[in-house]
Amino acid sequence: MTSINPAIARDLGNGSHFCQICQIAVKTKIWKAHSAGRQHRENIQRLKAQAAGGQQHSAAPKRSVDNGVAASVSSEPAAKKLKEDPGPAQTSTPWERERQDVVKEQTRTKTKKPVAAKIIGVPDDFFEVPAHQSSGMSANDKVLEEELAQFEKEVAQIDLEQLQREDDTEAMHEEQRQAVEQDVDEVDDRIEGWKRINELEIKVEERLHERAEKNGRQAEAQSDSDDDFDLPCLTNWRSAKF
C-alpha cells in the first residue's frame, strides 16, 4: 500500500485515517479512491487559495528608515546570515506543506530531463532522424524526386499522344460517316431519277397507244363514209344521164 502523507491524513489506528483536508474519517483501504475524488481535490484547491490570500493580506509594507546608513549596516549581517543558513521552512498548516510539496514537485518536473519511452525489441535510436536527413533532403531523395518528375512528364506525354490519336480516329470516323451519307444521298437521287424516267416512259407509251387507237377509229370512220358514197353510184348507173 502507498504511504499516506501524515500532513494530509492522520492514522487513527483502527483501520481508518482522518483526512485533515476534508475533516472526515476515511477507511484506509479506500483512501486512494478518496484522495482521487473530486471533493478532496476541490478542498485542496480551496485551501490553497485561502492560504495564498492570507499570505497576501499578512504581508506588511516596508517602512522607510530615517537613518539609511545605520539601517543598511544593521540589516546586512542579518541578511547575510539568512542567506548562509536559511533554516528549515516553517509551516503552520498541513495545506501549506502540501502546497510546498506541489511546488517542489512542479519544479523537479520542469528541471527533470524527459526520458524517452522504451519499447521492448526496438532499438533506442529507432525513431531518431539520421544526421544526413535532419539537415535537408538526402541525395537519394533528390534522385527519387527527379525520377518522379520524369515519370510524371512521360505520363503526361503519353496522355497527350493518346488524346491526339483519339482525336484523329474520331475525325476519320466522321469523314467516313459523311462519305457514307453522301453516297446514300447520291443513290437516293439516282433512284428518284430512274423513277421519274420510268414514269415518263409509261406516259409516252400511254399517249402513243391512245393516238394509235384514235387514228384507228378515224380510219374506220373514213372507210365507212367512202362505202356509203360509192354504193348508190353503183346501183343507179343505169339511170344516170349522160
CYANA upper distance limits for C-alpha pairs under 8 A (distance plus 0.5 A):
  4 ILE  CA      8 ILE  CA      8.18
  4 ILE  CA      9 ALA  CA      7.30
  5 ASN  CA      9 ALA  CA      6.81
  6 PRO  CA     10 ARG  CA      6.03
  6 PRO  CA     11 ASP  CA      8.26
  7 ALA  CA     20 GLN  CA      8.35
  7 ALA  CA     94 PRO  CA      5.49
  7 ALA  CA     95 TRP  CA      8.27
  7 ALA  CA     97 ARG  CA      7.70
  7 ALA  CA     98 GLU  CA      7.88
  8 ILE  CA     19 CYS  CA      6.63
  8 ILE  CA     20 GLN  CA      6.01
  8 ILE  CA     21 ILE  CA      6.88
  8 ILE  CA     94 PRO  CA      6.61
  8 ILE  CA     95 TRP  CA      7.97
  8 ILE  CA     98 GLU  CA      8.05
  9 ALA  CA     17 HIS  CA      6.33
  9 ALA  CA     18 PHE  CA      5.74
  9 ALA  CA     19 CYS  CA      4.95
  9 ALA  CA     20 GLN  CA      6.08
  9 ALA  CA     21 ILE  CA      8.31
 10 ARG  CA     17 HIS  CA      5.86
 10 ARG  CA     18 PHE  CA      5.55
 10 ARG  CA     19 CYS  CA      7.21
 10 ARG  CA     20 GLN  CA      7.88
 11 ASP  CA     15 GLY  CA      8.47
 11 ASP  CA     16 SER  CA      6.91
 11 ASP  CA     17 HIS  CA      5.01
 11 ASP  CA     18 PHE  CA      6.91
 12 LEU  CA     16 SER  CA      6.11
 12 LEU  CA     17 HIS  CA      5.85
 12 LEU  CA     18 PHE  CA      7.09
 13 GLY  CA     17 HIS  CA      8.26
 15 GLY  CA     27 LYS  CA      6.60
 15 GLY  CA     28 THR  CA      6.12
 15 GLY  CA     29 LYS  CA      8.42
 16 SER  CA     25 ALA  CA      6.90
 16 SER  CA     26 VAL  CA      5.91
 16 SER  CA     27 LYS  CA      4.72
 16 SER  CA     28 THR  CA      5.30
 17 HIS  CA     25 ALA  CA      6.11
 17 HIS  CA     26 VAL  CA      5.78
 17 HIS  CA     27 LYS  CA      6.73
 17 HIS  CA     28 THR  CA      6.45
 17 HIS  CA     31 TRP  CA      8.31
 18 PHE  CA     23 GLN  CA      7.29
 18 PHE  CA     24 ILE  CA      6.19
 18 PHE  CA     25 ALA  CA      4.77
 18 PHE  CA     26 VAL  CA      6.59
 19 CYS  CA     23 GLN  CA      5.82
 19 CYS  CA     24 ILE  CA      5.92
 19 CYS  CA     25 ALA  CA      6.53
 19 CYS  CA     26 VAL  CA      7.34
 20 GLN  CA     24 ILE  CA      7.70
 20 GLN  CA     94 PRO  CA      8.14
 21 ILE  CA     40 HIS  CA      7.64
 21 ILE  CA     43 ASN  CA      6.91
 21 ILE  CA     44 ILE  CA      7.06
 21 ILE  CA     95 TRP  CA      7.98
 22 CYS  CA     40 HIS  CA      6.88
 22 CYS  CA     43 ASN  CA      7.05
 26 VAL  CA     30 ILE  CA      7.61
 26 VAL  CA     31 TRP  CA      6.80
 26 VAL  CA     34 HIS  CA      8.13
 27 LYS  CA     31 TRP  CA      6.66
 30 ILE  CA     34 HIS  CA      6.77
 31 TRP  CA     35 SER  CA      6.55
 32 LYS  CA     36 ALA  CA      6.81
 33 ALA  CA     37 GLY  CA      6.63
 34 HIS  CA     40 HIS  CA      7.29
 35 SER  CA     40 HIS  CA      6.35
 35 SER  CA     41 ARG  CA      7.73
 36 ALA  CA     40 HIS  CA      7.56
 36 ALA  CA     41 ARG  CA      7.55
 37 GLY  CA     41 ARG  CA      6.96
 38 ARG  CA     42 GLU  CA      6.57
 39 GLN  CA     43 ASN  CA      6.68
 40 HIS  CA     44 ILE  CA      6.85
 41 ARG  CA     45 GLN  CA      6.83
 42 GLU  CA     46 ARG  CA      6.65
 43 ASN  CA     47 LEU  CA      6.64
 44 ILE  CA     48 LYS  CA      6.64
 44 ILE  CA     95 TRP  CA      7.75
 45 GLN  CA     49 ALA  CA      6.71
 46 ARG  CA     50 GLN  CA      6.76
 47 LEU  CA     51 ALA  CA      6.56
 47 LEU  CA     95 TRP  CA      6.96
 48 LYS  CA     52 ALA  CA      6.65
 48 LYS  CA     95 TRP  CA      7.14
 48 LYS  CA     96 GLU  CA      7.83
 48 LYS  CA     99 ARG  CA      7.20
 49 ALA  CA     53 GLY  CA      6.66
 50 GLN  CA     54 GLY  CA      6.60
 51 ALA  CA     55 GLN  CA      6.74
 51 ALA  CA     95 TRP  CA      8.35
 51 ALA  CA     96 GLU  CA      7.46
 52 ALA  CA     56 GLN  CA      6.91
 53 GLY  CA     57 HIS  CA      6.88
 54 GLY  CA     58 SER  CA      6.56
 55 GLN  CA     59 ALA  CA      6.76
 65 VAL  CA     71 ALA  CA      7.20
 67 ASN  CA     71 ALA  CA      6.84
 68 GLY  CA     72 SER  CA      6.58
 69 VAL  CA     73 VAL  CA      6.65
 70 ALA  CA     74 SER  CA      6.55
 71 ALA  CA     75 SER  CA      6.47
 72 SER  CA     76 GLU  CA      6.43
 73 VAL  CA     77 PRO  CA      7.97
 74 SER  CA     78 ALA  CA      7.88
 75 SER  CA     79 ALA  CA      6.60
 76 GLU  CA     80 LYS  CA      6.54
 77 PRO  CA     81 LYS  CA      6.48
 78 ALA  CA     82 LEU  CA      6.56
 79 ALA  CA     83 LYS  CA      6.58
 80 LYS  CA     84 GLU  CA      6.70
 81 LYS  CA     85 ASP  CA      6.46
 81 LYS  CA     86 PRO  CA      8.18
 82 LEU  CA     86 PRO  CA      5.33
 82 LEU  CA     87 GLY  CA      8.36
 91 THR  CA     96 GLU  CA      6.62
 91 THR  CA     97 ARG  CA      6.54
 92 SER  CA     96 GLU  CA      7.69
 93 THR  CA     97 ARG  CA      7.28
 94 PRO  CA     98 GLU  CA      6.64
 95 TRP  CA     99 ARG  CA      6.49
 96 GLU  CA    100 GLN  CA      6.74
 97 ARG  CA    101 ASP  CA      6.65
 98 GLU  CA    102 VAL  CA      6.73
 99 ARG  CA    103 VAL  CA      6.71
100 GLN  CA    104 LYS  CA      6.61
101 ASP  CA    105 GLU  CA      6.58
102 VAL  CA    106 GLN  CA      6.64
103 VAL  CA    107 THR  CA      6.63
104 LYS  CA    108 ARG  CA      6.54
105 GLU  CA    109 THR  CA      6.52
106 GLN  CA    110 LYS  CA      6.69
107 THR  CA    111 THR  CA      6.76
108 ARG  CA    112 LYS  CA      6.32
118 LYS  CA    122 VAL  CA      8.19
118 LYS  CA    124 ASP  CA      7.43
119 ILE  CA    123 PRO  CA      8.45
122 VAL  CA    126 PHE  CA      7.16
129 VAL  CA    133 GLN  CA      7.07
129 VAL  CA    134 SER  CA      6.57
130 PRO  CA    134 SER  CA      6.69
131 ALA  CA    135 SER  CA      7.42
132 HIS  CA    136 GLY  CA      7.99
132 HIS  CA    138 SER  CA      7.10
133 GLN  CA    137 MET  CA      6.62
133 GLN  CA    138 SER  CA      6.35
137 MET  CA    141 ASP  CA      6.46
137 MET  CA    142 LYS  CA      7.16
138 SER  CA    142 LYS  CA      6.82
139 ALA  CA    143 VAL  CA      6.78
140 ASN  CA    144 LEU  CA      6.72
141 ASP  CA    145 GLU  CA      6.52
142 LYS  CA    146 GLU  CA      6.67
143 VAL  CA    147 GLU  CA      6.63
144 LEU  CA    148 LEU  CA      6.51
145 GLU  CA    149 ALA  CA      6.71
146 GLU  CA    150 GLN  CA      6.66
147 GLU  CA    151 PHE  CA      6.53
148 LEU  CA    152 GLU  CA      6.65
149 ALA  CA    153 LYS  CA      6.69
150 GLN  CA    154 GLU  CA      6.72
151 PHE  CA    155 VAL  CA      6.64
152 GLU  CA    156 ALA  CA      6.63
153 LYS  CA    157 GLN  CA      6.73
154 GLU  CA    158 ILE  CA      6.62
155 VAL  CA    159 ASP  CA      6.62
156 ALA  CA    160 LEU  CA      6.66
157 GLN  CA    161 GLU  CA      6.72
158 ILE  CA    162 GLN  CA      6.56
159 ASP  CA    163 LEU  CA      6.64
160 LEU  CA    164 GLN  CA      6.70
161 GLU  CA    165 ARG  CA      6.68
162 GLN  CA    166 GLU  CA      6.66
163 LEU  CA    167 ASP  CA      6.64
164 GLN  CA    168 ASP  CA      6.70
165 ARG  CA    169 THR  CA      6.57
166 GLU  CA    170 GLU  CA      6.56
167 ASP  CA    171 ALA  CA      6.60
168 ASP  CA    172 MET  CA      6.65
169 THR  CA    173 HIS  CA      6.66
170 GLU  CA    174 GLU  CA      6.63
171 ALA  CA    175 GLU  CA      6.77
172 MET  CA    176 GLN  CA      6.73
173 HIS  CA    177 ARG  CA      6.56
174 GLU  CA    178 GLN  CA      6.65
175 GLU  CA    179 ALA  CA      6.61
176 GLN  CA    180 VAL  CA      6.65
177 ARG  CA    181 GLU  CA      6.67
178 GLN  CA    182 GLN  CA      6.59
179 ALA  CA    183 ASP  CA      6.69
180 VAL  CA    184 VAL  CA      6.63
181 GLU  CA    185 ASP  CA      6.66
182 GLN  CA    186 GLU  CA      6.72
183 ASP  CA    187 VAL  CA      6.66
184 VAL  CA    188 ASP  CA      6.63
185 ASP  CA    189 ASP  CA      6.66
186 GLU  CA    190 ARG  CA      6.69
187 VAL  CA    191 ILE  CA      6.62
188 ASP  CA    192 GLU  CA      6.59
189 ASP  CA    193 GLY  CA      6.62
190 ARG  CA    194 TRP  CA      6.66
191 ILE  CA    195 LYS  CA      6.58
192 GLU  CA    196 ARG  CA      6.82
193 GLY  CA    197 ILE  CA      6.76
194 TRP  CA    198 ASN  CA      6.57
195 LYS  CA    199 GLU  CA      6.75
196 ARG  CA    200 LEU  CA      6.71
197 ILE  CA    201 GLU  CA      6.70
198 ASN  CA    202 ILE  CA      6.74
199 GLU  CA    203 LYS  CA      6.76
200 LEU  CA    204 VAL  CA      6.64
201 GLU  CA    205 GLU  CA      6.67
202 ILE  CA    206 GLU  CA      6.69
203 LYS  CA    207 ARG  CA      6.66
204 VAL  CA    208 LEU  CA      6.62
205 GLU  CA    209 HIS  CA      6.53
206 GLU  CA    210 GLU  CA      6.57
207 ARG  CA    211 ARG  CA      6.57
208 LEU  CA    212 ALA  CA      6.56
209 HIS  CA    213 GLU  CA      6.69
210 GLU  CA    214 LYS  CA      6.60
211 ARG  CA    215 ASN  CA      6.53
212 ALA  CA    216 GLY  CA      6.60
213 GLU  CA    217 ARG  CA      6.72
214 LYS  CA    218 GLN  CA      6.72
215 ASN  CA    219 ALA  CA      6.61
216 GLY  CA    220 GLU  CA      6.76
217 ARG  CA    221 ALA  CA      6.71
218 GLN  CA    222 GLN  CA      6.70
219 ALA  CA    223 SER  CA      6.68
220 GLU  CA    224 ASP  CA      6.75
221 ALA  CA    225 SER  CA      6.91
222 GLN  CA    226 ASP  CA      6.85
223 SER  CA    227 ASP  CA      6.88
224 ASP  CA    228 ASP  CA      6.92
225 SER  CA    229 PHE  CA      6.92
226 ASP  CA    230 ASP  CA      6.92
227 ASP  CA    231 LEU  CA      6.80
228 ASP  CA    232 PRO  CA      8.05
229 PHE  CA    233 CYS  CA      7.83
230 ASP  CA    234 LEU  CA      6.91
231 LEU  CA    235 THR  CA      6.85
232 PRO  CA    236 ASN  CA      6.47
233 CYS  CA    237 TRP  CA      6.38
236 ASN  CA    240 ALA  CA      6.90
